[in-house]
Amino acid sequence: MDLDAARSQQKQVATALHMLATLLLCAFTVLLLNLASARAREQDETLVWQAMAFRYLQAGDVDVAWQAPEQLRIASLMLEADRDAGAVLTARPLDDLRTFDSSHFENAAGISAQVDCLAQAIYYEARSEGFVGQLAVAQVIMNRVDSRHYPDSICGVVYEGSERTTGCQFTFTCDGSMVREARGRAWRRSQLVAQHAYMGFGRDVTRRATHYHTVAVDPYWNDNLVRTRRIGTHIFYRFPTRRERAAGIVRERDA
C-alpha cells in the first residue's frame, strides 16, 4: 500500500470515529435532557400533589365541589393502635402531608389497584354471600399471595391464567363474567370487604385455605387437599402438611 492510500485510509477512519463520537455525544445529550425533563415533571407533580394534600387536610374533604382523588385519600391515612378498638385509621398530620412526594402517591396508586383486584374477585365470586363468606374468598386470595406456590401480588393471584380460556384460577376472569360491569351496592360492599381483608382486620376464617369451590361441584383437584370448612355456598381447602401427606389425610370434616 502506497503512502497516499494509507493516508486516505487513516483520514476515512478518523472521519468515521469523529462521526461516531458526534452521534454518541448527541445521544448522551438527548438522554440528559430527557432525564432532566422527567425530573422536572416529577417535581411539578410533587408540588401539585402537595398542594392537593394541603387542601384535602385543611378542608377536611367536605367541599362537595371537590372530591379528593382516591390515591390521596389512601396516602393520607395511617393505621394507629387503639386500646379499645384495636386499630383505627386516622388522617396524617399536616406536617406529614407537606413532606409527601410523588413516590407516596405511586405507592398509594399501587395499593388502590391491588385492593380493586381483590374487590373484583369478591364481587364476581361471592357477591351473594354474607360478610363472612365474602371475607373468606378474600382471605383465600391473601393466603395465596403469602404462599410460595402463587404470584406475590393480589392482582397476580386473581388474574393468574386469565389469558387462557381454560386454566384460569378464578373463573370470572376468563368466562366472560366481567362483561357485566361491577356496580351498585354489591360493588360498594365488595370494596369495603376488600379493604377490610387487605388491612388484615379479623382472624382468618378459612383456616389458612388456598382453594375453594361451590357446593354445586366436586372438582378433581380437591382429592389432594385438606378440607378446612364450609362457609355459605363455598367449601375451603388448604395444602396438606408433609406429615398429613405421608399419612394420606385429606378432606377433613368440618369442625
Secondary structure, 3 states (H helix, E strand, C coil): CCHHHHHHHHHHHHHHHHHHHHHHHHHHHHHHHHHHHHHHHHHHHHHHHHHHHHHHHHHCCCCCCCCCCHHHHHHCEEEEEECCCEEEEEECCHHHHHCCCHHHHHHHHHHHHHHHHHHHHHHHHHCCCCHHHHHHHHHHHHHHHHCCCCCCCHHHHHCCCCCCCCCCCCHHHCCCHHHCCCCHHHHHHHHHHHHHHHCCCCCCCCCCCCEEEECCCCCHHHHHCEEEEEECCEEEEECCCHHHHHHCCCCCCCC
